[in-house]
Amino acid sequence: MEDSSRPPPLPHDVNFEITSSGYEIWFSDRISNDHPDLVDQCGEWMEVEVGALNLGQIDHRVLMADGLLTDDIRNRLLAWWNERVGDLEQN
């Protein structure tokens, strides 16, 4: 019997999910375990450079923000990660 309380595995290193109040950015185990300092830096960068609203972080697996996830935000975030993690698996 499969445990339905466990989320499915993430398909990419950086994953986006739209929520009712904004969006979430989910990080793979590789990113959250091997690069927790970069997750912290990414959150700071998003607040300053992207203007993320009400950015929240539960742990190094997810960042949450209010507002609309635009293509510009998505592309800038993926470019930021590509500069820091060379073999980034992305959608």
Secondary structure by P-SEA (a helix, b strand, c coil): cccccccccccccbbbbbcccbbbbbbccccccccaaaaaaaaaaaaccccccccccccccbbbbcccccaaaaaaaaaaaaacccccccc
